[in-house]
Amino acid sequence: MSNYIGYDGEYREIKNNDKIIYYAKTEDVVQTDNNKVTFNLFFSYIKDRSSGKGLEYIYSVRCLDAKHKDCKINLENEEKRALMLMKNVEFID
């Protein structure tokens, strides 16, 4: 997953009763048609403790209209939402 995203950093380990989440976040700026678009990625590898199954989870946030200068994203709220979704993943046998 790190190669796919282009991330070369540490992951935070979040443990709960049934799974382990390896979590990180990054920001990437992309130049498109004379505009800069900022992508904020919240991503994880989620591993089920009992079965060993795992999945990659990528939550991406950006302004849809790069020309709209007043685009405001509350990154703290988006990160909370991403973590909530990751923590609520359930593995089915």
C-alpha positions as CSV (number, residue, x, y, z in Angstrom):
1,M,0.0,0.0,0.0
2,S,2.8,2.4,0.8
3,N,4.2,2.0,-2.8
4,Y,0.7,2.6,-4.3
5,I,0.2,5.8,-2.3
6,G,3.8,6.9,-2.5
7,Y,4.1,7.1,1.3
8,D,7.4,6.5,3.0
9,G,6.7,7.0,6.7
10,E,5.6,5.4,9.9
11,Y,2.2,3.9,10.6
12,R,0.3,4.4,13.9
13,E,-0.9,1.1,15.3
14,I,-4.4,1.1,16.7
15,K,-5.5,-2.1,18.5
16,N,-8.9,-3.2,19.5
17,N,-10.5,-6.5,20.4
18,D,-10.9,-8.0,16.9
19,K,-8.5,-6.1,14.6
20,I,-5.3,-4.1,14.3
21,I,-5.3,-1.0,12.2
22,Y,-2.0,0.4,10.8
23,Y,-2.9,4.0,10.1
24,A,-1.2,7.0,8.4
25,K,-2.1,10.2,6.6
26,T,-0.5,12.4,4.0
27,E,-1.1,15.4,1.9
28,D,-0.2,15.6,-1.8
29,V,-0.4,18.6,-4.1
30,V,-1.0,18.0,-7.8
31,Q,-0.7,20.6,-10.6
32,T,-3.6,20.5,-13.0
33,D,-4.4,23.0,-15.8
34,N,-2.6,25.9,-14.0
35,N,-4.2,25.0,-10.7
36,K,-2.9,23.3,-7.6
37,V,-5.2,20.6,-6.1
38,T,-4.4,19.4,-2.6
39,F,-5.4,15.8,-1.8
40,N,-5.5,14.7,1.8
41,L,-5.3,10.9,2.2
42,F,-6.1,9.0,5.4
43,F,-5.3,5.3,4.8
44,S,-4.8,2.1,6.7
45,Y,-4.2,-1.6,6.5
46,I,-6.8,-3.3,8.7
47,K,-6.0,-6.9,9.9
48,D,-8.5,-9.2,11.5
49,R,-6.9,-10.8,14.6
50,S,-8.6,-14.1,14.4
51,S,-8.6,-15.0,10.7
52,G,-5.5,-13.1,9.5
53,K,-7.6,-11.5,6.8
54,G,-6.8,-7.9,5.9
55,L,-7.8,-5.0,3.7
56,E,-6.5,-1.7,2.6
57,Y,-8.6,1.4,3.3
58,I,-8.0,4.7,1.6
59,Y,-10.1,7.8,2.4
60,S,-9.3,10.8,0.1
61,V,-10.4,14.4,0.6
62,R,-10.1,17.2,-1.9
63,C,-12.1,20.1,-3.3
64,L,-14.0,19.1,-6.4
65,D,-13.6,22.4,-8.2
66,A,-9.9,23.4,-8.2
67,K,-10.9,26.9,-9.4
68,H,-13.0,27.5,-6.4
69,K,-10.7,29.5,-4.1
70,D,-12.9,29.4,-1.0
71,C,-13.0,25.6,-0.6
72,K,-12.6,24.9,3.0
73,I,-12.3,21.3,4.3
74,N,-12.3,20.6,8.0
75,L,-9.4,18.1,8.1
76,E,-9.9,17.3,11.7
77,N,-13.5,16.3,11.1
78,E,-12.6,14.3,8.0
79,E,-9.8,12.4,9.8
80,K,-12.3,11.6,12.6
81,R,-14.8,10.3,10.0
82,A,-12.1,8.2,8.3
83,L,-10.9,6.7,11.5
84,M,-14.5,5.9,12.6
85,L,-15.1,4.1,9.3
86,M,-11.9,2.2,9.6
87,K,-12.7,1.1,13.1
88,N,-16.1,-0.1,12.1
89,V,-14.9,-2.5,9.4
90,E,-16.2,-6.0,10.2
91,F,-14.6,-9.1,8.8
92,I,-17.0,-11.9,8.0
93,D,-16.0,-15.6,8.2
